[in-house]
């Protein structure tokens, strides 16, 4: 089993970024700052600028939580709850990361 977020870099969600994304002021999560193209998360659809809010239904408060939960995630499919803004549309999405596929 590999790290569910292998190939993904995350950063803390700063108040200015929350505002730019149109999220509520108290929203928590980890901002995706980089996704390697061949990673399992990229194949699942995770993108730069997404905010990871949950990993396997466990809340993500900051980048440290995302890293810890990504390492702890078990199973063949890892469920990510994300916030994404695309133009005028924004909302919550779910992605299933194939944790059996070896990225690179």
C-alpha positions as CSV (number, residue, x, y, z in Angstrom):
1,X,0.0,0.0,0.0
2,X,1.3,3.5,-0.8
3,X,0.6,6.9,0.7
4,X,-2.8,8.1,-0.6
5,X,-1.4,11.5,-1.3
6,X,2.0,10.5,-2.8
7,X,2.9,13.1,-5.4
8,X,0.8,15.8,-3.8
9,X,2.1,18.9,-2.0
10,X,-0.3,20.7,0.4
11,X,-0.2,24.0,2.3
12,X,-2.2,25.5,5.1
13,X,-5.4,27.2,3.9
14,X,-4.8,30.9,4.6
15,X,-7.8,33.4,5.1
16,X,-7.0,35.3,1.9
17,X,-7.1,32.0,-0.1
18,X,-10.5,31.1,1.5
19,X,-11.8,34.5,0.5
20,X,-10.5,34.1,-3.1
21,X,-12.1,30.7,-3.4
22,X,-15.4,32.0,-2.0
23,X,-15.3,29.7,1.0
24,X,-16.9,30.5,4.3
25,X,-14.4,32.3,6.7
26,X,-14.2,29.4,9.1
27,X,-13.7,26.7,6.4
28,X,-10.8,24.3,7.1
29,X,-8.7,22.1,4.9
30,X,-5.4,21.8,3.1
31,X,-4.7,23.7,-0.2
32,X,-3.2,21.5,-3.0
33,X,-0.1,23.4,-4.1
34,X,1.2,20.8,-6.5
35,X,0.1,17.5,-8.0
36,X,2.6,15.3,-10.0
37,X,0.9,14.3,-13.3
38,X,1.5,10.5,-13.0
39,X,0.4,10.3,-9.3
40,X,-2.7,8.3,-8.2
41,X,-4.3,11.6,-7.0
42,X,-3.8,13.3,-10.4
43,X,-5.3,10.3,-12.2
44,X,-8.3,10.5,-9.8
45,X,-8.7,14.2,-10.8
46,X,-7.1,16.2,-7.9
47,X,-5.8,19.5,-9.2
48,X,-3.7,22.5,-8.1
49,X,-5.8,24.9,-6.1
50,X,-8.2,22.2,-4.8
51,X,-8.8,22.2,-1.0
52,X,-8.8,18.8,0.7
53,X,-11.5,18.9,3.3
54,X,-11.7,15.2,4.3
55,X,-9.7,12.0,3.7
56,X,-11.7,8.8,4.1
57,X,-14.4,10.8,6.0
58,X,-11.8,12.2,8.5
59,X,-11.8,16.0,8.7
60,X,-8.7,17.8,7.4
61,X,-8.0,21.0,9.4
62,X,-4.6,21.9,7.9
63,X,-1.7,20.6,5.8
64,X,-0.3,18.5,8.7
65,X,-3.7,16.7,9.0
66,X,-3.7,16.0,5.2
67,X,-0.2,14.5,5.3
68,X,-1.0,12.4,8.4
69,X,-4.3,11.1,7.1
70,X,-2.9,10.4,3.7
71,X,-0.2,8.2,5.2
72,X,-2.8,6.4,7.5
73,X,-5.4,5.8,4.8
74,X,-6.0,2.1,4.2
75,X,-7.8,0.3,1.5
76,X,-7.8,0.1,-2.3
77,X,-9.8,3.2,-2.8
78,X,-9.3,6.4,-0.7
79,X,-12.1,8.9,-0.6
80,X,-11.2,12.6,-0.8
81,X,-13.7,15.4,-0.2
82,X,-12.5,18.5,-1.9
83,X,-13.6,22.1,-2.5
84,X,-13.0,23.4,-6.0
85,X,-13.6,26.7,-7.8
86,X,-13.8,26.6,-11.6
87,X,-14.7,30.1,-12.9
88,X,-18.0,31.1,-11.5
89,X,-18.8,27.6,-10.2
90,X,-17.6,26.4,-6.8
91,X,-18.5,23.5,-4.7
92,X,-17.7,20.2,-2.9
93,X,-16.7,17.2,-4.9
94,X,-15.7,13.6,-4.0
95,X,-12.7,11.8,-5.6
96,X,-11.8,8.2,-5.3
97,X,-8.0,7.6,-5.4
98,X,-6.9,4.2,-6.5
99,X,-4.4,3.3,-3.8
100,X,-3.3,0.1,-5.5
101,X,-2.0,1.8,-8.6
102,X,1.7,2.5,-8.4
103,X,2.3,6.1,-9.6
104,X,5.3,7.5,-11.4
